[in-house]
Structure formats: structure tokens, C-alpha cells
Amino acid sequence: MPPITPNLPTAQPPAPPSAPQEAAAPHDATAPTTNGPSKTVKVLAILIAVLSGAVGALIALMLTRHLGATALIAIGSAGVTFLGVTTTVKYIEEKLGLL
């Protein structure tokens, strides 16, 4: 008796896709895009900028009071220093791609 061999179907090559895979509908995407920093990194970057501004303002307040300025002038100097340091740190973080 001859050995029995099953008739295996011949495999056909897959047809080329009609459209690129990247052109799928946006609702089909399951993973978020990772083109930029995550939300956590952005929040921490802003927090670092604000805390740096607070440290700068505290130093400006202590320095102006030590040099004999009135309380109103010292508070004004601290406020301007806070804005300047926070804005500068935020600008640097934007250039580094953290925001």
C-alpha cells in the first residue's frame, strides 16, 4: 500500500495593500503618540520653573532688606525677580524640548 500524503494547498503570496498602513483612521489607534514629552514631564518642568522663581524671589527679598530697602520696595523687587526667573527657566525648558 502506498503512503498517504495529504494534499497541501499551495500558498499564494499576499496581495500588496491598497493603501499604506499609516493611513488608518485615527480612531483605530490604541497607543498614544510619543512625539513630545508626556504630561508628567510637562507638569514637572513647570513646577521646576515656579520653584526656581520662588527661590530667586526669596533671595531678592532678603538681599534688598539687607541693603536697607523698605518693605514695599523689597516685595516689588522680589515680585519682579520671580517673574524674570520663572520666565527664563520656562524659556530654557522650551528650548530643551521639555514643554
VMD Tcl script that draws the C-alpha trace (Angstrom):
set ca {
  {0.00 0.00 0.00}
  {1.48 3.41 -0.95}
  {1.93 6.02 1.80}
  {-0.90 8.51 2.10}
  {0.13 12.14 1.80}
  {-2.36 14.93 2.30}
  {-2.91 17.41 -0.47}
  {-1.43 20.59 0.93}
  {-2.80 23.78 -0.62}
  {-0.24 25.90 -2.36}
  {0.48 29.16 -0.57}
  {-0.18 32.26 -2.59}
  {1.89 35.38 -1.96}
  {-0.03 38.09 -0.11}
  {-1.51 40.85 -2.21}
  {0.04 44.29 -1.77}
  {-2.09 46.57 0.38}
  {-4.19 49.08 -1.48}
  {-3.36 51.88 0.98}
  {-0.47 52.40 3.39}
  {-0.93 51.10 6.92}
  {-0.31 54.58 8.38}
  {-3.41 55.90 6.64}
  {-5.72 54.06 9.02}
  {-8.48 56.01 10.71}
  {-7.36 57.89 13.84}
  {-9.92 56.08 15.98}
  {-8.11 52.81 15.26}
  {-5.01 53.94 17.15}
  {-4.71 52.35 20.56}
  {-1.40 53.76 21.78}
  {-0.83 57.49 22.28}
  {1.70 59.19 20.08}
  {5.08 59.77 21.67}
  {6.25 62.73 19.63}
  {6.68 65.07 22.59}
  {7.14 64.95 26.34}
  {4.47 63.32 28.47}
  {2.04 65.27 30.62}
  {4.00 64.36 33.75}
  {7.24 65.77 32.31}
  {5.48 69.00 31.37}
  {3.97 69.41 34.84}
  {7.32 68.78 36.50}
  {9.04 71.25 34.16}
  {6.53 73.97 35.09}
  {6.95 73.08 38.77}
  {10.73 73.45 38.47}
  {10.28 76.86 36.82}
  {7.93 78.09 39.57}
  {10.16 76.80 42.37}
  {13.21 78.41 40.78}
  {11.30 81.69 40.64}
  {10.33 81.34 44.30}
  {13.96 80.78 45.32}
  {15.04 83.80 43.27}
  {12.31 85.94 44.83}
  {13.32 84.89 48.34}
  {16.95 85.73 47.65}
  {15.95 89.11 46.19}
  {13.75 89.85 49.22}
  {16.50 89.02 51.70}
  {19.15 90.92 49.73}
  {17.10 94.10 49.33}
  {16.09 94.10 53.01}
  {19.71 93.53 53.99}
  {20.76 96.52 51.89}
  {18.25 98.74 53.67}
  {15.29 98.91 51.27}
  {11.79 99.46 52.62}
  {9.37 96.53 52.78}
  {7.37 97.73 49.77}
  {10.47 98.06 47.58}
  {11.75 94.65 48.74}
  {8.42 92.97 47.90}
  {8.33 94.68 44.50}
  {11.87 93.56 43.78}
  {11.02 90.02 44.81}
  {7.94 90.01 42.53}
  {9.87 91.21 39.52}
  {12.62 88.68 40.23}
  {10.04 85.88 40.47}
  {8.60 86.77 37.07}
  {12.02 87.11 35.46}
  {13.47 83.86 36.80}
  {10.30 81.84 36.11}
  {10.05 83.15 32.55}
  {13.74 82.50 31.89}
  {13.60 78.92 33.21}
  {10.43 78.25 31.20}
  {12.12 79.57 28.06}
  {15.14 77.32 28.62}
  {12.87 74.31 29.19}
  {11.03 75.05 25.93}
  {14.35 75.16 24.04}
  {15.36 71.85 25.63}
  {12.09 70.28 24.45}
  {10.58 69.72 27.88}
  {7.46 71.80 27.18}
}
mol new
graphics top color blue
foreach p $ca { graphics top sphere $p radius 0.5 }
foreach p [lrange $ca 0 end-1] q [lrange $ca 1 end] { graphics top cylinder $p $q radius 0.2 }
display resetview
